[in-house]
Amino acid sequence: MEDILDKLTDYTLALRDALDTTNEANERQQITKHLAVAAEMYALLNRHGNLASIESVFKSEIRNHGWSFISGEAGTNVAKKWIAFTNATDIEH
């Protein structure tokens, strides 16, 4: 579980950095939504200590990442951190 929380933390911080550096006003809302979902998953994992607690939120966020794009180096970093987090989980997607 510790590795999963570390990967989720890396992803969350990458989102924060993307929000701080984006010059695209239309990206701010997408990034903020991703941050909210990351916070929800972190809280659920912290409270329940199992992946089952985030399964439905996780699967929904997988679909949302398929529809959103964050530009530039920050976007590339977010994508890498998201992939690392998804790979660390055993949730079927």
TIKENU-418351 format. One record per residue: x, y, z of N, C-alpha, C, O in turn. Coordinates in steps of 0.2 Angstrom, whole numbers, padded with zeros to 4 digits, always signed. Example, Ala and Ser with C-alpha at 12.3 -4.5 7.8 and 13.67 -1.06 7.14 Angstrom:
2
+0066-0028+0039+0062-0022+0039+0066-0016+0039+0071-0017+0042/+0064-0011+0035+0068-0005+0036+0064+0000+0039+0067+0006+0040/
REM end
This chain:
93
+0004-0006+0000+0000+0000+0000+0004+0006+0000+0002+0011-0003/+0010+0006+0003+0014+0012+0004+0017+0014-0003+0017+0020-0004/+0018+0009-0008+0021+0011-0014+0015+0015-0018+0016+0019-0022/+0009+0012-0017+0003+0015-0021+0002+0022-0018+0001+0027-0022/+0002+0023-0012+0002+0030-0009+0007+0035-0011+0006+0041-0013/+0013+0032-0012+0019+0036-0014+0018+0038-0022+0019+0044-0024/+0015+0034-0026+0014+0035-0033+0008+0040-0033+0008+0045-0038/+0003+0039-0029-0003+0044-0029+0000+0051-0027-0003+0056-0030/+0004+0051-0022+0007+0058-0020+0011+0061-0025+0010+0067-0027/+0015+0057-0029+0019+0060-0035+0014+0063-0040+0015+0068-0043/+0009+0059-0042+0004+0061-0046+0000+0068-0044+0000+0072-0048/-0002+0068-0038-0005+0074-0035+0000+0080-0035-0003+0085-0037/+0006+0079-0034+0010+0085-0034+0012+0087-0041+0013+0093-0042/+0012+0082-0046+0013+0084-0053+0007+0088-0055+0008+0093-0059/+0001+0086-0053-0005+0090-0055-0005+0097-0052-0006+0102-0055/-0002+0098-0046-0002+0104-0043+0003+0109-0047+0002+0114-0048/+0009+0106-0048+0014+0109-0052+0011+0111-0059+0012+0117-0062/+0007+0107-0062+0004+0109-0069-0001+0114-0068-0001+0119-0072/-0005+0115-0062-0009+0120-0061-0006+0127-0060-0008+0132-0062/+0000+0126-0057+0004+0132-0055+0007+0135-0062+0009+0141-0062/+0009+0131-0067+0013+0133-0072+0009+0134-0079+0011+0136-0084/+0003+0131-0079-0001+0131-0086-0002+0139-0088-0004+0143-0083/-0002+0140-0094-0004+0146-0097-0011+0146-0100-0013+0151-0103/-0013+0140-0100-0020+0139-0104-0025+0139-0099-0026+0134-0095/-0030+0144-0099-0035+0145-0095-0040+0139-0095-0043+0137-0090/-0041+0136-0101-0046+0130-0101-0043+0124-0098-0047+0119-0097/-0036+0123-0097-0034+0118-0093-0035+0118-0086-0035+0113-0082/-0035+0124-0083-0036+0125-0076-0042+0120-0073-0041+0117-0068/-0047+0121-0076-0053+0117-0074-0052+0109-0074-0054+0106-0069/-0049+0107-0079-0047+0100-0080-0042+0098-0074-0043+0093-0071/-0037+0102-0073-0032+0100-0068-0035+0100-0061-0034+0096-0057/-0039+0105-0060-0043+0105-0053-0047+0099-0052-0047+0097-0047/-0051+0097-0057-0055+0091-0056-0050+0085-0055-0052+0081-0051/-0045+0084-0059-0040+0079-0057-0038+0079-0050-0037+0074-0047/-0036+0085-0048-0033+0086-0041-0039+0084-0036-0037+0080-0031/-0045+0085-0037-0050+0084-0032-0051+0076-0032-0052+0073-0027/-0051+0073-0038-0051+0065-0038-0045+0062-0035-0046+0057-0031/-0039+0065-0036-0033+0062-0032-0034+0063-0025-0032+0058-0021/-0037+0068-0023-0038+0069-0015-0043+0064-0013-0042+0062-0007/-0048+0063-0016-0053+0058-0014-0050+0051-0014-0051+0048-0009/-0046+0049-0019-0043+0043-0019-0038+0042-0013-0038+0037-0010/-0034+0047-0012-0030+0047-0006-0033+0046+0001-0031+0042+0005/-0039+0050+0001-0043+0050+0008-0046+0043+0008-0045+0040+0014/-0048+0040+0003-0051+0033+0004-0046+0028+0005-0047+0024+0009/-0040+0028+0002-0035+0024+0003-0033+0024+0011-0031+0019+0014/-0032+0031+0013-0030+0032+0020-0035+0029+0025-0033+0026+0030/-0041+0030+0023-0046+0028+0028-0047+0021+0028-0048+0018+0034/-0048+0018+0022-0049+0010+0022-0044+0006+0021-0044+0000+0023/-0038+0008+0018-0032+0004+0018-0032-0001+0013-0028-0006+0013/-0037-0001+0008-0037-0006+0002-0039-0003-0004-0043+0003-0004/-0037-0006-0010-0039-0003-0016-0046-0004-0018-0048+0000-0022/-0050-0008-0015-0057-0009-0017-0060-0002-0015-0065-0001-0018/-0058+0001-0010-0061+0008-0009-0061+0013-0014-0065+0018-0014/-0056+0012-0019-0055+0017-0024-0057+0015-0031-0057+0018-0036/-0059+0009-0031-0060+0005-0038-0065+0009-0042-0063+0011-0048/-0071+0011-0040-0075+0015-0045-0073+0022-0046-0074+0024-0052/-0070+0025-0042-0067+0032-0043-0061+0031-0048-0061+0035-0053/-0057+0026-0047-0051+0025-0051-0053+0024-0058-0051+0027-0063/-0058+0019-0059-0061+0018-0066-0064+0024-0069-0063+0025-0076/-0067+0028-0066-0070+0034-0069-0064+0039-0071-0064+0042-0076/-0059+0039-0067-0053+0044-0068-0049+0041-0074-0046+0045-0078/-0049+0035-0075-0046+0032-0081-0049+0035-0087-0046+0037-0092/-0056+0035-0087-0059+0037-0093-0058+0045-0094-0057+0047-0099/-0058+0048-0088-0057+0056-0089-0050+0057-0091-0049+0062-0095/-0045+0053-0090-0038+0054-0092-0038+0053-0100-0034+0056-0104/-0042+0049-0102-0043+0048-0110-0045+0054-0113-0044+0054-0119/-0049+0058-0110-0053+0063-0113-0049+0070-0112-0051+0075-0115/-0044+0070-0107-0041+0077-0106-0034+0077-0108-0031+0072-0109/-0031+0083-0109-0025+0084-0111-0022+0090-0108-0025+0095-0108/-0016+0089-0104-0013+0095-0101-0007+0096-0106-0003+0091-0107/-0006+0102-0108+0000+0104-0112+0007+0104-0109+0007+0105-0103/+0012+0104-0113+0018+0105-0111+0022+0100-0107+0019+0095-0106/+0027+0102-0104+0031+0098-0100+0028+0095-0094+0028+0090-0092/+0024+0100-0091+0020+0098-0085+0015+0093-0087+0014+0088-0083/+0012+0093-0093+0007+0088-0095+0010+0081-0096+0007+0076-0094/+0016+0081-0098+0020+0075-0099+0021+0072-0093+0021+0066-0092/+0023+0076-0088+0025+0074-0081+0019+0071-0078+0019+0066-0074/+0013+0074-0078+0007+0072-0075+0005+0065-0078+0003+0060-0075/+0006+0064-0085+0004+0058-0088+0009+0052-0086+0006+0047-0085/+0015+0054-0085+0020+0049-0083+0018+0047-0075+0018+0041-0074/+0017+0052-0071+0015+0050-0064+0008+0046-0064+0008+0042-0060/+0003+0048-0068-0003+0044-0068-0002+0037-0070-0005+0032-0067/+0002+0036-0075+0004+0029-0078+0007+0025-0072+0006+0019-0071/+0012+0028-0069+0015+0025-0063+0011+0023-0058+0011+0017-0055/+0006+0027-0056+0001+0026-0051-0004+0020-0053-0005+0015-0050/-0006+0021-0060-0011+0015-0062-0007+0009-0062-0010+0003-0061/-0001+0009-0064+0003+0002-0064+0004-0001-0058+0005-0007-0057/+0004+0004-0052+0006+0001-0046-0001-0002-0043+0000-0006-0038/-0006-0001-0045-0012-0004-0043-0014-0010-0046-0011-0012-0052/-0018-0014-0043-0020-0021-0046-0027-0020-0049-0030-0025-0050/-0029-0014-0050-0036-0013-0052-0037-0014-0059-0033-0011-0063/-0041-0019-0061-0042-0020-0068-0045-0014-0072-0050-0011-0069/-0042-0012-0077-0045-0006-0081-0044-0007-0089-0046-0003-0092/
REM end
